[in-house]
Amino acid sequence: MRYSIIAALFAANSLGAQQAAQAPHWIVPPGFEVSVFAENVPNARDMALGPRGTVFVRSMQAGKVHAVVDTDGDHKADRVVLIASGLDMPNGVAFRNGALYVATTSQILRYDDIENHLDAPPTPVVVRDSLPNPKTGHTWKFIAFGPDSLLYMSVGAPCNICESPPMVSAILRMRPDGSNLEVFAEGVRNSVGFDWHPVTHELWFTDNGRDMMGDDVPNDELNVAWKQGLHFGFPYCHQGDVADPQFGAQRACATTEPPAQKLGAHVAAIGFTFYTGKMFPASYKNAAIIAQHGSWNRSSPSGYRVMVARTDGRRVTSYEPLLEGFLPEPRSSVPGGWGAPAAALGRPADVLQLPDGSILVSDDKANRLLRISYRGGITPSDTGVMSENLTSSRDGTIYFGSMAKGTIYRALPGAAVATPWIVGSTAGLTRVLGVLADDKSNTLWVCQNATDGRDGKPVTGTTALRTFNLKSGAAKGTYPLPANAGVCNDIAVSSDGTAYVSESFRGRIHRLKPGASQLEVWASDSSFAVIDGIAVLADGAVYANDFTSGKLYRVPVNADGSAGAVVQIETSVPFARPDGLRSVGPRTLLQAEGQGRVSELTISGTRAEVRVLKDGLPRATGVTVVGDSAFVLVDLTRAVAVPYSKPSP
């Protein structure tokens, strides 16, 4: 028996190590994005926010508390500072009047004026000593300050299932100085998260159900303690309607408070918060956002995700995922039991709303904080910008060009507004059309154009391909098109670093080889009446569309690098004013059309199967992909999010 247990654990750990090598593929609703806010936060669990924006994170198993600081406001932590160490399973953290409160198994500590002393934390004040149940079972404590300015604390059961002594398996409350400790709610097996409803100001809390009753019973619970003195069932009744086989005869379920929502069996629902921000869509207002840490004793895994429970008064009106991807794919290969946490790519533990309305999710397995943001649309901060194209870098930053101002606008990951980054008048940029972010070479490629001298104004600027440092915005190079050129429209870059530029109204494609000092005409064809969008696929060929004819073409690249014969690609549906074109897979393109459509094009030989992602958009001219959303430039003014997942390689 001992050998079989060791062998099973070894197999689970081995499989877990293989699956954990996968990078998470985050799954969120359309318009939402996930980014890493902080790394190297050991065993990151409960979080609290200081008034200066410092995120305090406790590390229960590590016995530490850290301060996570985003100094420059770019939504990425600049510092992770150790505040305390050597603590006995610190779990709860709370903030009040400049002081950080930390709950260990037996004490509540207070670190005064902590944000002014991150690098030299003060000696903590012991607020209360000798807390209930410091040694057995669920000894960790969760704490939070209520709207009544009292400090609330959970005390978990000393067992899987048993009758508990006084002030155990309960939620207690006390004054901020630790005095007047009293019971607020009873029959609570193991709550590791609570918050007060923004409208009713009633206490809601998660509670983990008992083990060893099977895969599907009992559910974890989301409960409402709408007044003091309610009993929530443990150990007599579970999930509001299941009598315990050992203790159920002693108290009927009808005499206990039922949950507002059954959260799922063994999901380990722990940290949660009510959403009160303005970033997310209105349907998220007052919703409970709940971290499910994930099962360890179920034959197939459950949990390992972040859920949303929308509320109306004391009712939950809907319950659905917000963030998934903590388990490797395929899900069917993930083992049950202890193999599930071993294989998991992460385990969400707590959620915290930031002042901008985004949500942090702590991950105690991957030692990181994730940030969930929403941008259903992105708009440049100025008026009269006239953006014709957009692009995105690997980290989710989105860049807009400006025909009217020549400025490059940039929206950082999660931002809903793009602000001036490379100013046209300073950089000598005029009439910007195509823009392309190239992470591989750390380059932002830009198509700029001379003004046309209408209304007596002099011709200014140069029609040229420009390059800028993708991180700093510093100018790198200028590559003019030939004299009397048409319009520098769009750019594509091949795997070897060669840049291709479409020139509208002259029917040409230009090429800039790596290290070259000037462009050269690479392909010219009468079919390219108004060549527009351009992209390169895994076959090495250059694909381009024509705005006026609505045709799509392929130009092969010969072994010597020269252009092969132009081939028209048959399309399963006709195009109308095709514009921005982006490669998103080995043989897949995304295309924006001026008629108001964004489509996925899958190339097979000389045919493209067209799948319409969204129709009815006003004047779509550009498209780029960030996460599971395609951002489509419409009306030359803003980008809107359309649900889209890139095809598998």
C-alpha positions as CSV (number, residue, x, y, z in Angstrom):
1,M,0.0,0.0,0.0
2,R,2.8,2.4,1.0
3,Y,4.6,1.7,-2.3
4,S,1.4,2.3,-4.4
5,I,0.8,5.7,-2.7
6,I,4.4,6.7,-3.3
7,A,4.2,5.5,-6.9
8,A,1.0,7.4,-7.5
9,L,2.4,10.6,-6.1
10,F,5.6,10.2,-8.2
11,A,3.5,9.7,-11.3
12,A,1.3,12.7,-10.5
13,N,4.4,14.9,-9.9
14,S,6.1,13.7,-13.0
15,L,3.0,14.4,-15.2
16,G,2.5,17.7,-13.3
17,A,6.0,18.8,-14.2
18,Q,5.5,18.0,-17.8
19,Q,2.2,19.8,-18.0
20,A,3.3,22.8,-15.9
21,A,5.9,23.5,-18.6
22,Q,3.0,24.8,-20.7
23,A,2.4,28.5,-20.8
24,P,-1.1,29.4,-19.6
25,H,-3.6,30.3,-22.3
26,W,-5.9,32.6,-20.5
27,I,-9.6,32.4,-21.4
28,V,-11.7,35.6,-20.7
29,P,-14.8,37.1,-22.1
30,P,-14.5,39.4,-25.2
31,G,-12.8,42.7,-24.5
32,F,-11.0,41.4,-21.3
33,E,-7.3,41.0,-21.1
34,V,-4.9,39.3,-18.7
35,S,-1.4,40.5,-18.0
36,V,1.2,39.7,-15.3
37,F,1.3,42.5,-12.7
38,A,4.0,41.1,-10.5
39,E,6.2,38.0,-10.4
40,N,8.4,36.5,-7.7
41,V,5.8,37.0,-5.0
42,P,6.2,33.7,-3.1
43,N,3.0,31.8,-2.4
44,A,0.9,34.9,-3.1
45,R,-2.4,34.7,-1.3
46,D,-4.6,37.4,0.3
47,M,-4.1,41.0,-0.7
48,A,-4.9,44.4,0.7
49,L,-4.5,47.9,-0.9
50,G,-2.9,50.9,0.7
51,P,-4.1,54.4,-0.1
52,R,-0.9,55.1,-2.1
53,G,-1.6,52.1,-4.3
54,T,0.7,49.6,-2.5
55,V,-0.5,46.1,-2.8
56,F,0.2,44.1,0.4
57,V,0.3,40.3,-0.2
58,R,0.7,37.7,2.5
59,S,2.5,34.4,1.7
60,M,0.9,31.9,4.0
61,Q,3.2,28.9,3.6
62,A,6.3,31.1,3.3
63,G,5.4,32.9,6.5
64,K,6.0,36.3,4.8
65,V,4.2,39.5,3.9
66,H,5.3,41.5,0.8
67,A,4.6,45.0,-0.5
68,V,4.2,45.2,-4.3
69,V,4.8,48.6,-5.7
70,D,4.0,50.0,-9.2
71,T,6.0,53.2,-9.1
72,D,5.4,54.4,-12.7
73,G,1.8,53.4,-13.1
74,D,2.4,51.1,-16.1
75,H,0.4,48.2,-14.5
76,K,3.6,46.2,-13.9
77,A,5.2,46.0,-10.5
78,D,8.6,47.8,-10.1
79,R,9.4,46.4,-6.6
80,V,8.5,43.5,-4.4
81,V,9.5,44.4,-0.9
82,L,9.7,42.0,2.0
83,I,7.7,43.5,5.0
84,A,7.7,40.6,7.4
85,S,9.0,37.1,7.7
86,G,9.0,34.2,10.1
87,L,5.3,34.5,10.8
88,D,3.1,31.6,11.6
89,M,1.0,31.0,8.5
90,P,0.0,34.7,7.9
91,N,-3.2,34.6,5.9
92,G,-5.4,37.7,6.4
93,V,-4.2,41.2,5.6
94,A,-6.3,44.4,6.0
95,F,-5.6,48.1,5.9
96,R,-6.9,50.9,8.1
97,N,-5.8,54.4,8.9
98,G,-2.3,54.0,7.4
99,A,-1.7,50.7,9.2
100,L,-1.4,47.2,7.9
101,Y,-3.1,44.5,9.9
102,V,-1.8,40.9,9.6
103,A,-3.5,37.8,11.0
104,T,-1.4,34.8,11.9
105,T,-2.7,31.6,13.4
106,S,-2.6,33.0,16.9
107,Q,-2.2,36.8,16.7
108,I,-3.3,39.9,14.9
109,L,-0.4,42.3,14.3
110,R,-0.4,45.9,13.2
111,Y,2.3,47.7,11.2
112,D,1.8,51.4,11.6
113,D,2.4,54.0,8.9
114,I,3.7,51.2,6.8
115,E,3.6,52.9,3.3
116,N,6.2,55.4,4.6
117,H,8.4,52.6,5.9
118,L,8.5,49.9,3.3
119,D,12.2,49.5,3.4
120,A,12.4,49.7,7.2
121,P,9.2,48.3,8.6
122,P,8.3,49.1,12.2
123,T,8.1,46.6,14.9
124,P,4.5,45.3,14.8
125,V,2.0,46.1,17.5
126,V,0.2,43.0,18.9
127,V,-3.5,43.9,18.5
128,R,-4.8,40.6,19.9
129,D,-3.0,37.5,21.1
130,S,-4.3,33.9,21.8
131,L,-6.7,33.7,18.9
132,P,-9.1,30.7,18.8
133,N,-7.9,27.5,17.1
134,P,-4.2,28.3,16.5
135,K,-3.0,24.7,16.2
136,T,-5.5,22.2,14.6
137,G,-7.1,21.9,11.2
138,H,-8.0,25.1,9.4
139,T,-5.9,27.4,11.6
140,W,-5.4,30.3,9.2
141,K,-7.4,33.4,9.7
142,F,-9.0,35.8,7.1
143,I,-9.6,39.4,8.2
144,A,-11.3,42.5,6.8
145,F,-12.7,45.8,8.2
146,G,-16.5,46.1,7.8
147,P,-18.5,49.3,7.2
148,D,-19.1,49.4,10.9
149,S,-15.3,49.9,11.3
150,L,-15.0,46.6,13.2
151,L,-12.4,44.0,12.3
152,Y,-14.0,40.7,11.2
153,M,-12.1,37.5,11.4
154,S,-12.8,33.9,10.3
155,V,-11.9,31.0,12.5
156,G,-11.9,27.6,10.6
157,A,-12.9,24.2,11.9
158,P,-10.2,22.1,13.6
159,C,-11.2,19.1,11.5
160,N,-12.8,17.9,8.3
161,I,-16.1,17.2,10.2
162,C,-16.7,17.6,13.9
163,E,-18.5,19.7,16.5
164,S,-16.4,22.8,17.2
165,P,-15.7,24.5,20.5
166,P,-17.0,28.1,21.1
167,M,-15.7,30.8,18.8
168,V,-14.5,28.2,16.3
169,S,-16.1,27.4,12.9
170,A,-17.3,31.0,13.0
171,I,-16.8,34.5,11.9
172,L,-15.9,36.8,14.8
173,R,-15.6,40.6,15.0
174,M,-13.8,43.0,17.3
175,R,-12.8,46.6,17.7
176,P,-9.7,47.8,15.8
177,D,-7.7,47.6,19.1
178,G,-8.6,43.9,19.5
179,S,-11.1,44.4,22.3
180,N,-14.8,43.2,22.5
181,L,-14.3,40.0,20.6
182,E,-17.7,38.4,19.7
183,V,-19.3,35.9,17.4
184,F,-21.0,37.3,14.4
185,A,-21.9,34.1,12.4
186,E,-21.7,30.4,13.3
187,G,-21.6,27.1,11.5
188,V,-18.9,28.3,9.1
189,R,-16.5,25.5,8.3
190,N,-13.7,27.3,6.5
191,S,-14.2,30.8,5.1
192,V,-11.1,32.4,3.5
193,G,-12.9,35.4,1.9
194,F,-15.6,37.8,2.7
195,D,-16.8,41.3,1.6
196,W,-19.8,43.6,2.2
197,H,-22.4,44.1,-0.5
198,P,-22.0,47.7,-2.0
199,V,-25.8,48.3,-1.8
200,T,-27.1,46.4,1.2
201,H,-23.8,46.5,3.2
202,E,-24.5,43.0,4.3
203,L,-21.7,40.5,4.9
204,W,-21.2,37.9,2.1
205,F,-18.6,35.1,2.5
206,T,-17.3,32.0,0.8
207,D,-17.2,28.7,2.7
208,N,-15.4,25.5,1.8
209,G,-17.5,22.3,2.2
210,R,-16.4,19.2,3.9
211,D,-14.5,16.3,2.2
212,M,-15.0,12.6,1.9
213,M,-18.7,12.6,0.8
214,G,-17.9,12.0,-2.9
215,D,-17.0,14.0,-6.0
216,D,-20.1,16.1,-6.2
217,V,-21.3,16.7,-2.7
218,P,-21.2,19.1,-0.9
219,N,-20.8,22.3,-2.8
220,D,-18.7,25.2,-1.6
221,E,-21.0,28.1,-0.7
222,L,-21.5,31.8,-1.2
223,N,-23.4,32.9,1.9
224,V,-25.1,36.1,3.1
225,A,-24.9,36.9,6.8
226,W,-27.6,39.6,6.7
227,K,-27.7,39.9,10.5
228,Q,-25.7,38.7,13.5
229,G,-26.4,35.3,15.0
230,L,-27.2,33.3,11.9
231,H,-26.1,29.6,11.7
232,F,-24.8,28.4,8.3
233,G,-25.0,24.6,9.0
234,F,-21.6,23.2,9.8
235,P,-21.3,20.4,10.9
236,Y,-25.0,19.4,10.7
237,C,-26.0,20.6,7.2
238,H,-24.1,21.2,4.0
239,Q,-25.0,23.4,1.0
240,G,-28.3,24.2,2.7
241,D,-30.0,20.9,1.8
242,V,-27.7,18.0,2.6
243,A,-27.7,16.5,6.1
244,D,-24.3,15.3,7.3
245,P,-24.3,11.5,7.7
246,Q,-22.7,11.8,11.2
247,F,-24.2,14.9,12.7
248,G,-27.2,15.7,10.5
249,A,-29.7,14.2,13.0
250,Q,-28.8,16.8,15.6
251,R,-30.0,19.9,13.6
252,A,-32.3,20.1,10.6
253,C,-31.2,21.9,7.5
254,A,-34.4,24.0,7.7
255,T,-33.0,25.7,10.9
256,T,-29.8,26.8,9.1
257,E,-29.2,29.6,6.6
258,P,-29.0,28.3,3.0
259,P,-26.4,29.7,0.6
260,A,-27.1,32.4,-1.9
261,Q,-25.2,30.3,-4.5
262,K,-23.8,26.8,-4.6
263,L,-20.3,27.3,-6.0
264,G,-19.4,23.7,-7.0
265,A,-18.0,20.7,-5.1
266,H,-14.4,20.8,-4.0
267,V,-13.7,24.0,-6.1
268,A,-12.0,25.6,-3.0
269,A,-13.7,29.0,-3.4
270,I,-11.7,31.4,-1.2
271,G,-10.9,35.0,-1.8
272,F,-13.5,37.3,-3.4
273,T,-14.6,40.9,-3.7
274,F,-17.6,42.8,-4.9
275,Y,-16.9,44.8,-8.1
276,T,-17.6,48.5,-7.8
277,G,-15.3,49.9,-10.5
278,K,-16.1,51.6,-13.7
279,M,-13.7,49.8,-16.1
280,F,-15.7,46.6,-16.6
281,P,-19.1,46.5,-18.4
282,A,-22.2,47.7,-16.4
283,S,-23.3,44.0,-16.0
284,Y,-20.4,43.5,-13.6
285,K,-21.6,46.2,-11.2
286,N,-21.9,44.7,-7.7
287,A,-21.0,41.3,-8.9
288,A,-19.0,39.0,-6.6
289,I,-15.7,38.0,-8.3
290,I,-14.5,34.7,-6.7
291,A,-11.2,32.9,-6.8
292,Q,-11.5,29.1,-7.0
293,H,-8.3,27.6,-5.7
294,G,-9.1,24.2,-7.2
295,S,-9.7,20.7,-6.0
296,W,-7.2,18.2,-4.4
297,N,-9.4,15.3,-3.6
298,R,-11.8,14.9,-6.6
299,S,-11.4,12.2,-9.2
300,S,-11.5,14.9,-11.9
301,P,-10.4,18.4,-11.2
302,S,-12.8,21.2,-10.4
303,G,-12.2,24.9,-9.8
304,Y,-8.9,26.4,-10.9
305,R,-10.7,29.5,-12.2
306,V,-12.1,32.9,-11.3
307,M,-15.9,33.2,-11.3
308,V,-18.4,36.0,-11.4
309,A,-21.7,35.8,-9.4
310,R,-24.0,38.7,-10.4
311,T,-26.2,39.8,-7.6
312,D,-29.6,41.5,-7.0
313,G,-30.2,42.1,-3.3
314,R,-29.5,38.8,-1.5
315,R,-30.0,36.8,-4.7
316,V,-27.4,35.6,-7.3
317,T,-28.8,36.0,-10.8
318,S,-26.0,34.4,-12.8
319,Y,-22.8,32.5,-12.2
320,E,-20.2,32.1,-14.9
321,P,-16.4,32.1,-15.5
322,L,-14.3,35.3,-15.8
323,L,-10.9,33.8,-16.0
324,E,-9.8,30.2,-17.0
325,G,-6.6,28.7,-18.1
326,F,-4.9,27.6,-14.8
327,L,-5.1,24.0,-15.9
328,P,-3.0,22.6,-18.8
329,E,-4.6,21.4,-22.1
330,P,-6.0,19.0,-22.8
331,R,-8.2,19.1,-19.7
332,S,-8.9,15.4,-20.1
333,S,-5.3,14.6,-19.4
334,V,-5.2,16.4,-16.0
335,P,-5.3,13.8,-13.2
336,G,-7.6,14.0,-10.2
337,G,-6.6,14.0,-6.5
338,W,-3.3,15.5,-5.6
339,G,-2.3,15.2,-9.3
340,A,-4.5,18.2,-10.1
341,P,-2.6,20.8,-8.1
342,A,0.7,19.2,-9.2
343,A,-0.3,19.6,-12.9
344,A,-1.9,23.0,-12.5
345,L,-0.2,26.0,-14.2
346,G,-1.4,28.2,-11.3
347,R,-3.9,28.4,-8.5
348,P,-6.0,31.6,-8.0
349,A,-6.2,32.5,-4.3
350,D,-7.6,36.1,-3.9
351,V,-9.0,39.0,-5.9
352,L,-8.4,42.7,-5.3
353,Q,-9.9,45.7,-7.2
354,L,-7.5,48.4,-8.1
355,P,-8.4,52.1,-8.2
356,D,-8.6,52.1,-12.0
357,G,-11.2,49.3,-11.9
358,S,-9.0,46.5,-13.0
359,I,-8.8,43.3,-10.9
360,L,-5.7,41.6,-9.4
361,V,-5.7,37.8,-9.0
362,S,-3.1,36.3,-6.7
363,D,-1.6,32.9,-7.8
364,D,0.0,31.1,-5.0
365,K,1.5,28.3,-7.1
366,A,3.0,30.5,-9.9
367,N,4.1,33.2,-7.3
368,R,2.5,36.0,-9.3
369,L,-0.2,38.6,-9.4
370,L,-2.3,38.7,-12.6
371,R,-4.2,41.8,-13.7
372,I,-7.6,41.5,-15.5
373,S,-8.5,44.6,-17.4
374,Y,-11.2,45.5,-19.9
375,R,-11.1,47.6,-23.0
376,G,-14.1,46.9,-25.1
377,G,-12.9,49.9,-27.1
378,I,-9.8,52.1,-27.4
379,T,-9.9,55.8,-28.5
380,P,-7.0,58.2,-29.1
381,S,-7.1,61.0,-26.5
382,D,-7.1,63.8,-29.2
383,T,-9.9,64.7,-31.6
384,G,-9.4,64.9,-35.3
385,V,-6.7,62.2,-35.3
386,M,-8.0,60.2,-38.4
387,S,-6.3,56.9,-37.6
388,E,-6.2,54.6,-40.7
389,N,-4.4,51.6,-39.2
390,L,-3.3,50.1,-35.9
391,T,-1.0,47.4,-34.6
392,S,-0.1,45.7,-31.3
393,S,3.0,44.4,-29.6
394,R,3.3,41.1,-27.8
395,D,2.6,42.6,-24.4
396,G,-0.8,43.9,-25.5
397,T,0.2,47.6,-26.2
398,I,-1.8,49.0,-29.1
399,Y,-0.4,51.7,-31.5
400,F,-2.4,54.0,-33.7
401,G,-1.1,56.1,-36.6
402,S,-2.6,59.5,-37.4
403,M,-3.2,60.8,-40.9
404,A,-4.2,64.3,-39.6
405,K,-1.5,64.8,-37.0
406,G,1.3,62.4,-38.0
407,T,1.5,61.4,-34.3
408,I,1.8,57.8,-33.1
409,Y,-0.7,57.1,-30.2
410,R,-0.1,54.3,-27.8
411,A,-2.5,52.5,-25.4
412,L,-0.7,50.5,-22.8
413,P,-2.0,47.0,-21.8
414,G,-5.5,47.4,-20.4
415,A,-5.8,51.1,-21.2
416,A,-9.0,52.4,-22.9
417,V,-7.3,55.6,-24.1
418,A,-4.4,55.9,-26.5
419,T,-2.2,58.9,-25.7
420,P,0.4,60.7,-27.9
421,W,3.7,58.8,-27.8
422,I,5.8,59.8,-30.9
423,V,4.7,63.3,-31.6
424,G,4.5,64.0,-35.4
425,S,5.8,67.6,-35.2
426,T,8.8,66.5,-33.2
427,A,9.6,63.3,-35.1
428,G,8.9,64.8,-38.6
429,L,6.1,62.4,-39.2
430,T,3.3,63.4,-41.6
431,R,0.2,61.6,-42.8
432,V,0.8,58.2,-41.1
433,L,-1.1,55.3,-42.6
434,G,0.4,51.8,-41.9
435,V,2.0,50.9,-38.6
436,L,3.5,47.6,-37.6
437,A,4.9,46.5,-34.3
438,D,7.8,44.0,-34.7
439,D,8.8,42.5,-31.3
440,K,11.5,40.4,-32.8
441,S,13.5,43.4,-34.0
442,N,12.2,45.8,-31.4
443,T,10.9,48.0,-34.2
444,L,7.8,50.1,-34.9
445,W,7.5,50.3,-38.7
446,V,5.6,53.4,-39.9
447,C,4.4,54.5,-43.4
448,Q,4.4,58.2,-43.6
449,N,3.4,60.4,-46.5
450,A,4.1,63.9,-47.8
451,T,1.2,66.3,-47.7
452,D,-0.2,67.1,-51.1
453,G,0.0,70.9,-51.2
454,R,-3.7,71.5,-51.6
455,D,-5.3,74.9,-50.9
456,G,-2.0,76.7,-51.6
457,K,-0.2,75.0,-48.8
458,P,3.4,73.8,-49.5
459,V,4.2,70.2,-49.8
460,T,5.7,69.0,-46.5
461,G,7.3,65.8,-45.3
462,T,8.5,62.8,-47.3
463,T,6.8,59.7,-48.4
464,A,8.9,57.1,-46.7
465,L,9.1,54.0,-44.5
466,R,10.2,55.1,-41.0
467,T,11.4,52.9,-38.1
468,F,11.4,53.6,-34.4
469,N,12.5,51.8,-31.2
470,L,9.4,49.9,-30.1
471,K,10.2,50.4,-26.4
472,S,11.5,54.0,-26.3
473,G,10.0,55.5,-29.4
474,A,13.5,56.8,-30.5
475,A,13.9,57.2,-34.3
476,K,16.0,54.6,-36.0
477,G,15.8,55.1,-39.8
478,T,14.1,56.7,-42.7
479,Y,13.8,55.0,-46.1
480,P,12.1,57.2,-48.8
481,L,10.0,55.8,-51.6
482,P,11.0,56.8,-55.1
483,A,10.3,60.2,-56.5
484,N,6.7,60.8,-57.6
485,A,5.6,57.8,-55.4
486,G,2.1,57.0,-54.7
487,V,1.0,56.4,-51.0
488,C,3.1,54.4,-48.5
489,N,0.2,52.3,-47.2
490,D,1.1,49.3,-45.1
491,I,4.0,47.1,-44.0
492,A,4.7,43.4,-43.5
493,V,7.9,41.7,-42.2
494,S,9.0,38.2,-43.1
495,S,10.7,35.7,-40.7
496,D,14.1,36.7,-42.0
497,G,13.5,40.4,-41.1
498,T,12.8,41.6,-44.7
499,A,10.2,44.4,-44.7
500,Y,7.7,44.7,-47.5
501,V,5.8,48.0,-48.2
502,S,2.7,48.4,-50.3
503,E,2.5,51.5,-52.4
504,S,-1.0,52.5,-53.4
505,F,-1.8,54.2,-56.7
506,R,1.5,53.0,-58.3
507,G,0.9,49.3,-58.0
508,R,4.2,48.4,-56.4
509,I,5.6,46.5,-53.4
510,H,8.9,47.7,-52.1
511,R,11.4,45.7,-50.1
512,L,13.9,46.6,-47.4
513,K,16.4,43.8,-46.8
514,P,17.9,43.5,-43.3
515,G,20.8,45.9,-43.0
516,A,19.9,47.7,-46.3
517,S,20.1,51.5,-46.5
518,Q,17.3,52.0,-49.0
519,L,14.1,50.5,-50.4
520,E,14.0,48.7,-53.7
521,V,11.0,48.0,-56.0
522,W,10.4,44.3,-55.5
523,A,7.1,43.7,-57.4
524,S,5.0,45.7,-59.8
525,D,1.8,44.6,-61.4
526,S,-1.1,46.3,-63.2
527,S,-3.4,44.2,-60.9
528,F,-2.3,46.3,-58.0
529,A,-4.4,49.3,-58.8
530,V,-4.8,50.4,-55.3
531,I,-2.8,47.9,-53.3
532,D,-3.5,48.2,-49.6
533,G,-3.1,45.6,-46.9
534,I,-0.1,43.4,-46.9
535,A,1.0,40.4,-44.9
536,V,3.4,37.4,-44.9
537,L,2.4,33.8,-44.1
538,A,4.4,30.8,-43.2
539,D,4.9,29.8,-46.8
540,G,7.1,32.8,-47.2
541,A,4.8,34.5,-49.8
542,V,3.6,38.0,-49.6
543,Y,-0.2,38.5,-49.6
544,A,-1.8,41.8,-50.6
545,N,-5.3,43.0,-51.2
546,D,-6.6,45.7,-53.6
547,F,-9.0,48.3,-52.2
548,T,-10.8,49.1,-55.4
549,S,-11.1,45.7,-57.1
550,G,-11.7,43.7,-53.9
551,K,-9.2,41.1,-54.9
552,L,-6.6,39.2,-52.9
553,Y,-3.2,38.3,-54.4
554,R,-0.2,36.1,-53.5
555,V,3.3,37.0,-54.6
556,P,5.7,34.1,-54.0
557,V,9.3,34.8,-53.0
558,N,11.8,33.0,-55.2
559,A,14.9,31.2,-53.9
560,D,17.0,34.3,-54.8
561,G,14.6,36.6,-53.0
562,S,13.0,38.0,-56.1
563,A,9.2,38.2,-56.6
564,G,7.5,35.4,-58.4
565,A,4.4,35.6,-60.6
566,V,1.4,37.3,-59.0
567,V,-1.4,34.8,-58.3
568,Q,-5.0,35.8,-57.6
569,I,-6.5,34.0,-54.7
570,E,-10.1,32.9,-55.1
571,T,-12.3,33.9,-52.1
572,S,-15.3,32.0,-50.8
573,V,-17.2,35.4,-50.4
574,P,-16.5,38.6,-52.3
575,F,-14.7,41.5,-50.7
576,A,-15.8,45.1,-50.7
577,R,-13.0,47.7,-50.1
578,P,-10.6,45.4,-48.3
579,D,-8.1,47.3,-46.2
580,G,-5.9,46.3,-43.2
581,L,-4.5,42.8,-43.4
582,R,-2.7,40.9,-40.6
583,S,-1.2,37.3,-40.4
584,V,-2.4,35.5,-37.3
585,G,-1.4,31.9,-38.1
586,P,0.7,29.8,-40.5
587,R,-1.9,30.2,-43.3
588,T,-4.5,32.5,-41.7
589,L,-5.1,36.2,-42.2
590,L,-7.4,38.7,-40.6
591,Q,-8.8,41.4,-42.8
592,A,-10.8,44.6,-42.2
593,E,-13.1,45.8,-45.0
594,G,-14.4,49.3,-45.6
595,Q,-17.9,47.9,-46.0
596,G,-17.9,47.2,-42.2
597,R,-16.7,43.7,-41.9
598,V,-13.8,41.9,-40.3
599,S,-13.0,38.4,-41.5
600,E,-10.7,35.4,-41.0
601,L,-9.1,34.2,-44.2
602,T,-7.7,30.6,-44.3
603,I,-5.5,30.0,-47.3
604,S,-5.3,26.7,-49.0
605,G,-3.6,26.7,-52.4
606,T,-5.2,29.4,-54.5
607,R,-8.4,29.6,-52.4
608,A,-9.3,31.5,-49.3
609,E,-12.1,30.3,-47.0
610,V,-13.6,33.4,-45.5
611,R,-15.2,33.4,-42.0
612,V,-16.9,36.6,-41.1
613,L,-16.2,37.5,-37.5
614,K,-18.3,40.7,-37.3
615,D,-20.4,42.7,-39.8
616,G,-22.0,46.0,-39.6
617,L,-19.0,47.9,-38.4
618,P,-18.7,51.5,-39.6
619,R,-15.8,51.9,-42.1
620,A,-13.4,49.2,-40.8
621,T,-9.8,50.0,-41.9
622,G,-7.4,48.1,-39.6
623,V,-7.2,45.1,-37.3
624,T,-4.9,43.6,-34.7
625,V,-5.2,40.8,-32.2
626,V,-4.6,41.0,-28.4
627,G,-5.4,38.0,-26.3
628,D,-8.8,36.6,-27.3
629,S,-10.0,39.8,-29.0
630,A,-9.5,41.3,-32.4
631,F,-9.4,45.1,-32.2
632,V,-10.9,46.6,-35.3
633,L,-10.3,50.3,-36.3
634,V,-13.6,51.9,-37.2
635,D,-14.6,55.3,-38.5
636,L,-10.9,56.4,-38.4
637,T,-11.6,57.2,-34.7
638,R,-11.6,54.2,-32.4
639,A,-10.9,50.5,-32.0
640,V,-13.6,48.1,-31.0
641,A,-13.1,44.6,-29.6
642,V,-14.4,41.5,-31.4
643,P,-14.1,38.0,-29.9
644,Y,-11.4,36.1,-31.6
645,S,-8.9,33.3,-30.8
646,K,-6.0,32.7,-33.0
647,P,-5.8,29.3,-34.7
648,S,-3.5,26.7,-33.3
649,P,-0.1,26.6,-35.1
